[in-house]
Amino acid sequence: MKKSLMLVMTILLTVTLAACGQGSNNTASNTPDTSSNTGSTNNTANEAPEQTEELSGSILAVGSSALQPLVDEASKKFMDLNPKVSIQVQGGGSGTGLTQVSGGQADIGNSDVFAEEKLEAGPAAELVDHQVAVVAMAAVVNPAVGVDNLTKDQLVKIFSGEVKNWSEVGGSDQAIQIVNRPSSSGTRATFEKYALGTKTEDLEGSIQEDSSGTVKKLVAETPGAIGYLALSYLDDSVKTVKYEGVEANEENVTNGSYLVWAYEHMYTKGEPTGAVKAFLDFMVSEAVHEDIVELGYIPISKMQVTRDVDGNITK
């Protein structure tokens, strides 16, 4: 009986020791797993700085038709890089762009003029100016008109209606047809301020168009027509006229000898954030620099002169 009892106790002790040993082994085998999870957490932390938050959202940019070709081109590139961002670019003139960004209807107001030139002091002060390029404006005529240079005085007389025939300024015997932009247009404001030195009234019989592209088409197709365009719109379909004997080209703009030019502004109401800020940063990046040049704009970095809101030029 004692022998049987001893045998049973021995068996129980052996089983207990085996179980303890197995539990100890399980604890040991779990230790590497715990280390492995910690390592996985560290790997995730190391990868985090490499990951940037994907931009998303929609942007509406409204305003200057002179700036529109550049913003259009840049927006396509930006959306290719950021497929969750949608950018819509509309014209309508600088005044429209400034009014809509001020009123919150647009995220960006594109303008050829300083906000102070179109808005009251209060609303203008709420806007943040992002200058992305320089654009020059030039008088353009139908190729059959027969003039290649106009003085400031001649332009004033043409756009005020005092001169009605091209023969009066050295051209062909043909009636002058003015193709104008609306009063909200920054292109018109720039041309009047720096080429004419005065505002003009819309004359009876003149044509008024919202779009620079339409102005170019009408000047090219209408006998005796004259208008004005940003250099970014110029091609062989219209004749570009010298101003006071000076050609409208990059060299003459950058050195200050050609006076009819303006900054291209992209205004936001307050400091931009998110996709809007990223897009505005993109507009002045090297990725867009080539487009600025190819589309007829001038990089601000090339300017040898500056111009303030009153039109004063400093070298």
C-alpha positions as CSV (number, residue, x, y, z in Angstrom):
1,M,0.0,0.0,0.0
2,K,2.8,2.3,0.9
3,K,4.6,1.4,-2.3
4,S,1.5,2.2,-4.3
5,L,1.1,5.6,-2.6
6,M,4.7,6.5,-3.2
7,L,4.3,5.6,-6.9
8,V,1.2,7.8,-7.3
9,M,3.0,10.7,-5.6
10,T,6.0,10.3,-7.8
11,I,3.8,10.3,-10.9
12,L,2.0,13.5,-9.7
13,L,5.3,15.3,-9.0
14,T,6.7,14.4,-12.4
15,V,3.6,15.7,-14.2
16,T,3.7,19.0,-12.1
17,L,7.3,19.6,-12.9
18,A,6.6,19.0,-16.6
19,A,3.8,21.4,-16.6
20,C,5.9,24.1,-14.9
21,G,8.6,23.5,-17.4
22,Q,6.1,23.9,-20.3
23,G,4.7,27.1,-18.9
24,S,8.2,28.4,-18.5
25,N,8.9,27.6,-22.2
26,N,5.7,29.3,-23.3
27,T,6.7,32.5,-21.5
28,A,10.1,32.4,-23.1
29,S,8.6,31.8,-26.6
30,N,6.3,34.8,-26.1
31,T,9.1,37.1,-25.3
32,P,10.4,37.4,-28.9
33,D,6.9,38.0,-30.1
34,T,6.6,41.0,-27.7
35,S,10.0,42.3,-29.0
36,S,8.8,41.8,-32.5
37,N,5.7,44.0,-31.9
38,T,7.8,46.7,-30.4
39,G,10.0,46.6,-33.4
40,S,7.0,46.9,-35.7
41,T,5.9,50.0,-33.8
42,N,9.3,51.5,-34.2
43,N,9.3,50.8,-37.9
44,T,6.0,52.6,-38.3
45,A,7.3,55.6,-36.5
46,N,10.4,55.7,-38.7
47,E,8.2,55.6,-41.8
48,A,5.9,58.4,-40.6
49,P,8.1,61.3,-41.5
50,E,8.4,60.0,-45.1
51,Q,4.6,60.0,-45.5
52,T,3.0,63.4,-46.2
53,E,-0.7,64.0,-45.8
54,E,-2.4,63.6,-49.2
55,L,-3.9,66.9,-50.3
56,S,-7.6,67.0,-51.1
57,G,-10.3,69.5,-51.7
58,S,-11.5,71.9,-54.4
59,I,-10.2,75.3,-55.3
60,L,-11.9,78.0,-57.3
61,A,-9.7,80.7,-58.8
62,V,-11.6,83.6,-60.6
63,G,-10.5,86.8,-62.2
64,S,-7.9,88.1,-64.6
65,S,-8.1,86.7,-68.1
66,A,-4.5,87.9,-68.7
67,L,-3.4,85.6,-65.9
68,Q,-5.8,82.8,-66.8
69,P,-3.5,80.9,-69.3
70,L,-0.8,80.5,-66.7
71,V,-3.1,79.5,-63.9
72,D,-4.8,77.0,-66.2
73,E,-1.5,75.4,-67.2
74,A,-0.2,75.3,-63.6
75,S,-3.5,73.9,-62.3
76,K,-3.3,70.9,-64.7
77,K,0.2,70.0,-63.5
78,F,-0.8,70.4,-59.8
79,M,-3.8,68.2,-60.2
80,D,-1.7,65.5,-61.9
81,L,0.5,65.5,-58.8
82,N,-2.4,65.8,-56.4
83,P,-5.3,63.7,-57.9
84,K,-7.6,64.4,-55.0
85,V,-7.5,68.2,-55.6
86,S,-9.9,69.8,-58.1
87,I,-9.0,73.3,-59.4
88,Q,-11.5,75.3,-61.4
89,V,-10.1,78.4,-63.2
90,Q,-12.5,81.1,-64.4
91,G,-12.0,84.5,-66.1
92,G,-14.3,87.5,-65.7
93,G,-11.8,90.2,-65.1
94,S,-9.7,91.3,-62.1
95,G,-12.5,93.3,-60.5
96,T,-14.7,90.2,-60.5
97,G,-11.9,88.1,-59.0
98,L,-11.2,90.5,-56.2
99,T,-14.9,91.0,-55.4
100,Q,-15.5,87.2,-55.3
101,V,-12.5,86.4,-53.2
102,S,-13.4,89.2,-50.8
103,G,-17.0,88.0,-50.6
104,G,-15.9,84.4,-50.0
105,Q,-17.3,83.1,-53.3
106,A,-13.9,82.2,-54.6
107,D,-10.7,80.8,-52.9
108,I,-8.4,82.8,-55.1
109,G,-8.9,86.2,-56.9
110,N,-6.6,86.6,-59.9
111,S,-5.8,90.2,-60.6
112,D,-3.6,92.4,-62.8
113,V,-3.9,95.2,-60.4
114,F,-3.4,95.8,-56.7
115,A,-6.6,95.1,-54.6
116,E,-6.6,98.8,-53.4
117,E,-7.2,99.9,-57.0
118,K,-10.6,98.0,-57.2
119,L,-11.8,97.6,-53.6
120,E,-12.5,99.8,-50.7
121,A,-9.7,100.1,-48.1
122,G,-11.4,97.8,-45.6
123,P,-12.1,94.8,-47.9
124,A,-8.7,95.3,-49.6
125,A,-6.9,95.1,-46.3
126,E,-8.4,91.7,-45.6
127,L,-6.7,90.2,-48.7
128,V,-3.3,88.7,-48.9
129,D,-1.3,89.4,-52.1
130,H,0.6,86.6,-53.8
131,Q,2.6,87.9,-56.7
132,V,3.4,85.2,-59.2
133,A,4.7,86.9,-62.3
134,V,4.8,90.1,-64.4
135,V,2.7,90.7,-67.5
136,A,3.1,93.4,-70.1
137,M,0.2,94.8,-72.1
138,A,0.5,96.0,-75.7
139,A,-1.8,97.8,-78.1
140,V,-2.7,95.4,-81.0
141,V,-4.2,96.2,-84.4
142,N,-5.6,94.5,-87.4
143,P,-2.6,93.7,-89.6
144,A,-4.1,95.8,-92.5
145,V,-4.2,99.0,-90.5
146,G,-0.7,100.0,-91.5
147,V,0.8,101.3,-88.3
148,D,3.6,99.8,-86.1
149,N,4.1,102.6,-83.6
150,L,1.7,104.8,-81.6
151,T,2.6,107.5,-79.1
152,K,0.8,108.1,-75.8
153,D,-1.0,111.1,-77.2
154,Q,-2.2,109.2,-80.3
155,L,-3.5,106.4,-78.2
156,V,-5.4,108.8,-75.9
157,K,-7.0,110.4,-78.9
158,I,-8.0,107.1,-80.4
159,F,-9.6,105.7,-77.3
160,S,-11.3,109.0,-76.5
161,G,-12.8,109.1,-80.0
162,E,-10.9,112.3,-81.1
163,V,-9.1,110.4,-83.8
164,K,-11.5,108.2,-85.9
165,N,-9.5,107.2,-89.0
166,W,-6.1,105.5,-89.2
167,S,-4.9,108.0,-91.8
168,E,-4.8,110.6,-89.0
169,V,-1.9,108.7,-87.3
170,G,0.0,107.5,-90.4
171,G,-2.0,104.4,-91.3
172,S,-4.4,103.5,-94.1
173,D,-7.6,105.4,-94.9
174,Q,-9.8,103.2,-92.7
175,A,-12.2,103.9,-89.9
176,I,-11.0,102.9,-86.4
177,Q,-12.9,100.2,-84.6
178,I,-12.1,100.0,-80.9
179,V,-12.3,96.6,-79.2
180,N,-12.4,97.4,-75.4
181,R,-12.5,95.4,-72.2
182,P,-15.1,96.1,-69.5
183,S,-14.4,98.5,-66.6
184,S,-13.9,95.4,-64.3
185,S,-10.9,94.3,-66.4
186,G,-7.5,94.5,-64.9
187,T,-6.0,94.5,-68.4
188,R,-8.0,97.6,-69.2
189,A,-7.0,99.3,-65.9
190,T,-3.3,98.5,-66.6
191,F,-3.5,99.8,-70.1
192,E,-5.4,103.0,-69.2
193,K,-3.1,103.7,-66.2
194,Y,0.3,103.1,-67.8
195,A,-0.3,103.6,-71.6
196,L,-3.0,106.3,-71.6
197,G,-2.5,107.9,-68.2
198,T,-6.2,108.4,-67.9
199,K,-9.5,106.5,-67.7
200,T,-11.7,106.5,-70.8
201,E,-15.4,106.2,-71.5
202,D,-17.0,103.5,-73.6
203,L,-17.6,105.1,-76.9
204,E,-20.7,104.5,-79.0
205,G,-19.9,101.9,-81.6
206,S,-17.0,100.4,-79.7
207,I,-17.0,96.7,-79.0
208,Q,-16.6,95.4,-75.4
209,E,-15.5,91.9,-74.6
210,D,-14.9,90.1,-71.3
211,S,-12.3,87.7,-72.7
212,S,-8.8,88.6,-73.9
213,G,-9.0,85.6,-76.3
214,T,-12.2,87.1,-77.9
215,V,-10.5,90.5,-78.1
216,K,-7.6,88.9,-80.1
217,K,-10.0,87.1,-82.4
218,L,-12.1,90.3,-83.1
219,V,-9.0,92.5,-83.7
220,A,-7.6,89.9,-86.1
221,E,-10.9,89.6,-88.1
222,T,-12.4,93.1,-87.9
223,P,-11.1,95.8,-90.4
224,G,-9.6,98.8,-88.7
225,A,-9.7,97.2,-85.2
226,I,-7.5,98.1,-82.3
227,G,-7.4,96.6,-78.8
228,Y,-4.9,95.7,-76.2
229,L,-3.6,92.3,-74.9
230,A,-1.2,90.8,-72.5
231,L,1.9,89.5,-74.1
232,S,0.8,86.0,-73.2
233,Y,-1.9,86.3,-75.8
234,L,0.1,87.7,-78.7
235,D,0.6,85.8,-82.0
236,D,0.8,86.5,-85.7
237,S,-3.0,86.9,-86.1
238,V,-2.7,90.5,-84.8
239,K,0.0,93.2,-85.1
240,T,1.7,94.4,-81.9
241,V,2.2,98.1,-81.9
242,K,5.3,99.8,-80.3
243,Y,4.6,102.3,-77.5
244,E,6.5,105.5,-77.9
245,G,8.9,103.7,-80.2
246,V,9.7,101.0,-77.6
247,E,8.8,97.3,-78.4
248,A,6.8,95.3,-75.9
249,N,9.2,92.5,-75.0
250,E,10.8,91.0,-72.0
251,E,14.1,92.9,-72.1
252,N,12.4,96.3,-72.3
253,V,10.0,95.4,-69.5
254,T,12.6,94.1,-67.1
255,N,15.0,97.1,-67.6
256,G,12.1,99.6,-67.2
257,S,12.1,101.1,-70.7
258,Y,8.7,99.7,-71.6
259,L,6.2,101.1,-69.1
260,V,2.9,99.2,-69.8
261,W,3.2,96.2,-67.4
262,A,1.8,95.0,-64.1
263,Y,2.3,92.3,-61.5
264,E,0.1,89.3,-61.7
265,H,-1.5,88.8,-58.3
266,M,-3.3,85.9,-56.8
267,Y,-5.2,87.1,-53.7
268,T,-6.6,85.1,-50.8
269,K,-8.8,86.3,-48.0
270,G,-6.4,85.9,-45.1
271,E,-3.5,83.6,-45.1
272,P,-4.1,80.5,-47.2
273,T,-4.0,76.9,-45.8
274,G,-4.2,73.4,-47.1
275,A,-4.5,72.8,-50.8
276,V,-4.8,76.5,-51.6
277,K,-1.5,77.3,-49.9
278,A,0.1,74.3,-51.6
279,F,-1.1,75.5,-55.0
280,L,0.1,79.1,-54.5
281,D,3.5,77.7,-53.4
282,F,3.5,75.6,-56.6
283,M,2.7,78.7,-58.7
284,V,6.1,80.2,-57.8
285,S,8.1,77.0,-57.9
286,E,10.6,75.8,-60.5
287,A,7.9,73.5,-61.8
288,V,6.0,76.5,-63.1
289,H,8.9,78.7,-64.1
290,E,9.2,77.2,-67.6
291,D,5.5,77.8,-68.2
292,I,5.8,81.5,-67.0
293,V,8.4,82.1,-69.7
294,E,6.8,80.0,-72.5
295,L,3.4,81.6,-72.1
296,G,4.8,85.1,-72.4
297,Y,4.9,86.1,-68.7
298,I,8.0,87.4,-67.0
299,P,9.4,85.9,-63.8
300,I,9.5,88.4,-61.0
301,S,13.1,87.4,-60.3
302,K,14.1,88.9,-63.7
303,M,12.8,92.4,-63.0
304,Q,15.4,95.1,-62.6
305,V,12.7,97.6,-61.5
306,T,9.8,97.5,-59.0
307,R,6.5,99.3,-59.1
308,D,4.2,100.3,-56.2
309,V,0.5,100.7,-56.0
310,D,0.7,104.3,-57.2
311,G,2.6,103.2,-60.3
312,N,6.0,104.6,-59.2
313,I,8.9,102.7,-60.7
314,T,12.1,102.2,-58.7
315,K,15.3,100.8,-60.2
